[in-house]
Amino acid sequence: MKKNINLRSMAAQAIEQVVEKGQSLSNVLPLLQQKVSDKDKALLQELCFGVLRTLSQMEWLINKLMSRPMTGKQRTIHYLIMVGFYQLLHTRIPPHAALAETVEGAVAIKRPQLKGLINGVLRQFQRQQETLLAEFASSESRFLHPEWLLTRLRKAYPRQWEAIVEANNQRPPMWLRVNRNHHSRDGWLALLEETGQQGFTHPDYPDAVRLENPAPVHTLPGFEEGWVTVQDASAQGCMTFLEPENGKHILDLCAAPGGKTTHILEVAPDAQVLAVDVDEKRLSRVYDNLKRLGMKAQVKQGDGRFPAQWCGEQQFDRILLDAPCSATGVIRRHPDIKWLRRDRDIAELAQLQAEILDAIWPHLKPGGTLVYATCSVLPEENSQQIAAFLARTPDATLSVTGTPDNPGKQNLPGLEDGDGFYYAKLIKQ
């Protein structure tokens, strides 16, 4: 590994890209991880995810300890100081090492004249840490969420919002889906235990296993052979309502990265599956997932609002619409969502969801099932969306999921549960 690589400065630059430039961490981080050793990839990820998870706290501390913010070309130093705070507060890195490496980060980003400033701020934090943290604990920033999102969560979940926020601020559990064509869930669990790892089942989703401790996929029995797939339990719940069957024509719309496409084919290996997504780049991951699991599906790039362009007049027995959404149910997996989303996005997303629902409904056969799903916890994208659709669509009825007054089933993120997720099962009369 090159001597001049400094992980703290790389993390600072990645966080700056997310917060200042609106880049997704899942686009920025892999490019940086290519430049470092395998041992350092995990630490770089921890620093980026950790600072974004606790960004409100880091900003609050900087505002307390610095008389004026770093701007312009010095802005990366602002985020480098945050990386220093995060290490001192939330990691087991010895403080002297965290300080030294963070200060050296100024050299890596060609600001060596600011080493003294970084050192001074971090040492001042160490001296005042107890007092500062006590004050922070009673500030509004302690929830580690932007104000607009807190307002929406409080309104939608007056009794549960704090539990949702708390779950969002945790590290996510690692859920797996056992491929029933290779092993029963319990059979695979026994193989897992032979490797010294522990797994737990889910009461509602028959293929789901939660690892006691997240682990690299290469340590999981048969991962390369397709025995098991990384997929959150709540995402697996889609199959409970879709009920795929062999021989049926099934559309997986907004399919990338392909987790649900492959789950359909595990449940019904002889189904005729068409996987469609608007994002050409992300479709490569659908191909990768199909290949690893040895499965075949038709894969097309296409916009859900204009189905005639990619399926003509074709109708399907089942449609899974995993609609584009705010992703407010998966914040613990993607903490950058808190800082990339804006309040105004919600109405725009709800409009897009409604357009896709209206466009795809004619492509469902009479008697067919459409499962509408999102990884959101916001009613505008979920229960309100489906209530409005049912009101304007006479041949659509709600099945199994919820009531006409409160349509759909809403999962909220939980420490040992799946992510925040919504499903509505609709039948065409």
WOTA-V570197 format. One line per field, one symbol per residue. ss: DSSP state (2 for helix, 1 for strand, 0 for the rest). phi: phi as a letter, one per 20 degrees, with the letter a starting at -180 (. if undefined). psi: psi as a letter, one per 20 degrees, with the letter a starting at -180 (. if undefined). A space follows every 10 residues. Layout:
BEGIN
ss: ???
phi: ???
psi: ???
END
This chain:
BEGIN
ss: 0000002222 2222222222 2000222222 2220000222 2222222222 2220222222 2222200000 0222222222 2222222222 0000222222 2222222200 0222222222 2222222222 2222220002 2220002222 2222220000 2222222200 0000111100 0000222222 2222000011 1000000111 1000002220 0000000111 0022220222 2200000011 1110000022 2222222000 0111111002 2222222222 2220000111 1000000222 2000011111 1100000000 0000002222 0000222222 2222222222 2001111111 1111000022 2022222222 2200011110 0100001011 1000000000 111111110
phi: .ffefcffff fgffffgffe dmfegfeffg ffffecfgfe gffgfgffff fffdggffff ffffdcfbff clfeggfgff fgffggffec cefggffgff ffffgfffdl cffdgfffgf fffffgfdgf fffffffdef ffflcffffg gfffffcged gfffffffee fffddcdeff fdbfgfffgf ffffenddcc edfddfdecd fgcgbfffee gmgfenfbcf bfgffffgfg eflfcgneec dddmefeofe gffgfffcfd fedddcbfeg fffgffgfff ffemdcbecc eaeffcfgfc clegdcfccd defgbfmfec ffecffggde fcgfffffff ffgfffgffe gfeefgnedd decbdddegg edffffgfff fdcfedcecm emcgfcfncd edfcgddfff bccceddef
psi: qqhjpohghg gghghggggh ikqphihggh hhhhirrhhi gggggggggg ghhkhhgggg gghhiphqqp rciihhhghg hghgggghhj rjpphhgggg hgghhhghkl lhijghgggg ghhggghjgg gghgghijrh iiikqqghgg ggggghmhii hhhgggghir qqqoqqopoi igqrghghhh hghhjjqpqq rphhoijppp pgpqqqhiip pkghijhqqo pqghhhhhhh hhmqqqiqop poplhqjjgh ghgghhhnhj qoppppqhog ghhhhggggg ghilrpqppq pqphimhhhi jcjqqqhqpo nnqpaikiik hhhmiihhih qqgihghggh ggggggghhh gijpqpirpp opqqlqjphh ieghghghgh hjnhjpqpph oarhhmqrpo pqpqhjaarp qqqppppp.
END
